[in-house]
Amino acid sequence: MDLEMEEILKIFFEESSECLNAMESGLLSLDAQADRETINTIFRAAHSIKGGAGTFGFMEISQFTHGVETLLDQMRNGARPVTADAVQILLQGVDVIREMLQSALAKQPIATAAGEQLTRELERILGDHGHAPAAAPAPAAAAASRNAVHEGWLIEFQPDPSLFKTCNDPLRMFSQLARLGDLKVTPRLEALPPLAQLDPTTCRMGWTLALEGAIDKIQVEEIFDWVDANSAVDIAPLKQDTGAAAAAPEPKIAPPASIAPPPTTPPAAPPAAPPAAAASAAAAKPAGDAASIRVGIEKVDALINLVGELVITQSMLSRFVDHCDPQDLEALRRGLIHLSRNTRELQESVLKIRMLPISFSFNRFPRLVHELSRKLGKKVELQMNGEQTELDKTVLEKIADPLVHLARNSLDHGLETPAQRLAAGKSETGVLELNAYHEGGSIIIEVKDDGAGINKQRVLAKARERGLIDAETAMTDEQIFNLMFLPGFSTADVISDVSGRGVGMDVVKRNINEIGGHVQVSSTEGRGTTIRIRLPLTLAILDGQMLRVGREIYVISLVSIIETVQPTREQINSIGGKVELLRHRGDYLPIIRLDDLFGIAPDSRDMTEGLLVVVEADGRRAAILVDELLAQQQVVIKSLDTNFKQVPGLAGATIHGDGTVALIIDVPGVIHTFLGTEGRPSELAA
């Protein structure tokens, strides 16, 4: 396959994914209101997928989608009411189509087992005529006419001259027609120009096609799906005395060997359709090895304008390369100021290209809530706010799975059944909120429910029962809630496929910490729980505080810093000669020496001659000893894994303007290493 066709196929898969998301969103809204425009939108999305799949030879996808489209067509024509059973079947159909497209994209055989099973369900619904509305004669008649089966069809096909340029091949369409019945083709050559004026990229021919056999008109129409917008296609019943067209001597067209006929024997044991949550997750992840991103034209225009400004500035400065007089210094200074400003704006514009609205993650949750609420027997209203809040594409991808874990836990553990809610004096319908907004240079995402809340005493009892904490340990509410993120912790009495195996919440916290995020839990028994996630806008740029220890320069994220303290001897305490503590604002904070942690020589071991930077991560605070604070500035993060190797306590590195390297401190990792799991210095744990 040539490179141009690969690019066209890539666009087809991207647009098909968007169509599937539109179908899923529309089908979920049909539960509340079955309006005609929504059904039309769903139908058009299915129609586009079917036509595209047929054009590129993915006949398994096209044939399965045809059954889905038929059911939708009856709904939009009023021949069939919208029922919960039909909507559920169509949602499963979306999952099957998505799985087939993923197989086609990976260039693997397209599995048809799930499709065969669901096709039987579609046939059952389509064969059930007892639910058709009584008062819909006109649409029903139109549908009957469209679905009519005749002994053949006469097709007048006059393509648009741009047919070849859109990568459509008439011979492929004729081959597909020949699979339906006996086909005779008569070309129309009257519009062909003289040979000297012939353009091989422009289609000037037309065809008259006589197709014999008991064939559904819809089967004929779908072959011309992707060309009928601009081309002239006239399909009429074929009469037995059709003139020259029927008696034309042209040979019958047989399908070429490269086009395999559709399977006629279904597999013996078709597996179930893919789970909704897994299918939705697959839709949210970039397909293929080379992930792509769609960018608004206004962002591209801004980038082009900035590049133009850089070219002007470069031209302004280039005259100083060969000769620079003292009187030119002011002009050189102005040019460097222009360069600095243009570079900063270019950096911001490039970062904006990677920014995507969080709706890319939020869009999976209507389906998730729909499926799990049905499974758990609960009534749930999903509220989403701030869907247009933008964050870096990499952050968006890494937060997707943690959000699903948190939402599933809210649905399973947090929200009560309708009977339990009514007994507690609440509405029988629970509310699950997803909120996203900017705060202090970070992105805040909240997963909030109005359920039963967290039973703190039960959490403490489970933690002590499993030996995660000592019986005499006194803990604040925040520390109790953080116990839920320990590996293996669970309060579920019954293990289910929704939750209760003690996995997931620790992975949630670890994944969020890995991208520089922070999780905070607040809960009130009987009123609900809020899980608040703070995330960086991007993983490429960090607002950092430069600091020095000995001859080494380090960077700490400004988000992690609470304050800086010049300690006195009275504020320093030592426990057993092992651990040093800072008495500050009525609390005792463990002191972490970077010189001990990284094996470097400080200016002095006397703590009163240095500075203590108070930092916080995961609800725990510590004081980091440094020799000197330097400037605050934005730094570009370079991965240590890629350029060197992973080093505990370091999140990456950055390069200064003079070419020297500064290491970026991983504050959560340093605190976790020093304090251990229970939130106290590891030296005392023994």
C-alpha positions, 0 to 999 in steps of 0.5 A: 500500500502506497504512502498516500493510501496509508494517509487516507486510511488513517483519516478514515480510522480517525473519522470513524472513531469520531463517528462512534463517539457521536453514536454512543453519545447520541444513543445514551441521550435517547434514554431521556428523549428520543428526538428525531434529530438525535436519531438522524445524527446517529444514523448519519454516523453509522452510514459514514462508517459503513460507506467508508468501510465498504470503500476500503474493502472492510466488508465485515465492518460494512455488513455488520454496520448495515444491520445497525443502520437498518434498525436506526433507519426504521427508528428515524422513519417512525416505523419502530419506536425507540425502546431500552432494549433496542438502545442497549443492542445498538450500544453493543453494536458500537462496541463491536464496530469499535473492536472491528476497526481496531483490528483493521487498524492493526492490520489483523484479521477482523473478528466477526464472532461478536458481530455474528452474535449481535446480528442475531439479536438485531434480526430478532428485534427487526423481526419483531413487528408487534411494536410498530406504531399504529399511526405512522403510515407515511414514513412506514410506506417510505421505508417499505419502498426503500427496502423493496426487493425487485428482480433487478435494477437499472443503474445510470451512473455518471460520476463527478469528474473528480472521482479518481482524485478522491481515490474511488475506483469504479471497478471496485464498485462494479465488483461489489455489484457483481457479488449481488447478482448478474451484472452487465456493464455498458460504458458511455463514452460520449463525453470523452475528449480527444486522446491528446486532451485526455487527463488520466486523473479526470473521469469523463465516462459514465456507465449504464449497469443492469443488475439482475437478481432478487436484491434489496435496493439498500444493498445497491445504494450502499455501494454508491454511498461515498460517491453519490454526493456529487455524482449522478446515480439513478437506480430504477427497477429493471424491466425484463424488456430493458433495451440495449442495456440488458442485451449488451454484449459486455462480459459479466464482471466477476469479483477479483481474487483480491476481494474475498467473499463474505463469510457464510458460516458463523463460528461455532461459539461466538464470544460475548460483545466487548465490555463497554468500559474497555471499549470506551477506554480503547476509544480514548487512547491514540490508535496505532504506533504514531499517535496524532492530534487535531489542531485548530487552524487558529493555533496553527496560524498563530504559530506561523505568525510567530515564526515570521516574527522570528525570521524578522528578528533573525534578520535584524540580528544577522547584520551584527555577525560580521561587524558590531560597532559600539554605537550598535550595542543599543540596536543589538540589545533591542534585537535580543529583547525581541528575540526573547519575547518571540521565543517565549511566545513561540514556546507558549504557542507550541504548548497550546498545540498539545493542549486538549479539552478534558472532554476527551476524557469526560466523554467516556463517562456517560456510557460508563455510568449508564452501564454500571448503574444498570448493573448495580441497580442504582439510579445515577445522574451524571453531571459534568462541568468544565469539559472545555478546560484544557491540559497537555495531551500527555497528562490527559492520556495518563489521567484517563484510567485513574478517573475511571477507577475513581468513578467506578468506586463512587458508583459501587461504594459511594452511591447507595441503592434507591431504597437505601437513599429513600430510607436516608431521606435522600432522592432515589437518584444519586449524583456523580459530578465530574468537575475540571477548572484552573487554580493557581497554575494547575488543573483541578479535577474533582470526582464528587458524589452525594452518597454514603461517604467514607466510614472512618472507623471502618477504614481504621479497623480494616487497616489495623486488621491487615497490619497496615498501622499500629493499634495505638496510632492516632491519625487525622481525617486526612491520614485516615482517608489516605489509607485507602491508597495503600496497596491491598487495602479494601473495605469491600465485603464482597468481591465483584468485577466492579471493585473489591479486590484491593487493587486500583486505588494505589495504582490511581495514586501512583499514576497521578504522582508520576505526572506530578499530581496530588490526590486529596480526599474529603468525605462526610458520612451520609453526605458524600465524598469528594476526591480532588486531583491537582495536576500540572498543565503540562509535563514539558515545562516546570515553574521551578525554584533554583537552589544550591547544595554545595557545587550542585544546582537543583530545581524544586517545583514551586507548586510543592513549596510552602515556605522557606525558613532560616532555622535557629538552634532552638527550632532544631531537635534530634531524636536518638541522634538519627532524625532531625526535626524542625519545630515550626508553627506548632508542628514537627517536620522531618529534615531531609539533607540533600547532601546525604541523599545524593552524596555531595559535600555541602558548604557546612554541616551546621544547619543554622548556616543553611536554609530549610525549604518546607515542601508538601506532597500527598498531604505530608510535609518535610523540610529540605536543607539547602545552602542557598536559594537562587532564581525562580524560572521556568525550566524545560524538563528532560527525561533522565530515563531517556538520556541516562537512567532512572535515579530515585529522588529525581524527576528529571533534569534541565539545561541552563543557558550556559550549558550546565545541567540542573537536576529536578527534585522529585518531592513526593519520591523524596518524602516517601523514601524518607518518611516511609509508608506510615508517614514517619522517618524510616530510621524510626520505623525499625 
